[in-house]
Amino acid sequence: MDKKASRLKRALRLRSKIKRLDVNRLTIHRTSQHIYAQVLSKDGITTLVSSSTAQADIKAVVTNTGNAEAAVEVGKSIAQKAVAAGVTEVAFDRSGFKYHGRVKALADAAREAGLKF
């Protein structure tokens, strides 16, 4: 099994557990250049809020979009938007990525900005 297949298998296992919780989920996607975050509704169909390093407001704040500093900005942004939309409690869907580095930085920043997971 290659690296991508292993990640997708971890993601499926995690999403099946989150589905049983029946809560909104904060899902992330990480590439070498950007990190994306979105809060999905309980049914998983509707995107409530989203934020990424590809957006102009976050690009203006950070110098490099592929590091932990940029992930912190995305975490703060997604948490502020979610709280403004009335979402305070979510399940963290890391999409099979290991919980360290940029993924951990985004999660910690979102917690500090008001999201509970």
Secondary structure as UniProt FT lines:
FT   HELIX           3..21
FT   STRAND          25..30
FT   STRAND          35..40
FT   TURN            42..43
FT   STRAND          47..52
FT   TURN            53..54
FT   HELIX           56..61
FT   TURN            65..66
FT   HELIX           68..84
FT   TURN            85..86
FT   STRAND          91..93
FT   TURN            95..96
FT   HELIX           102..112
FT   TURN            113..114
//
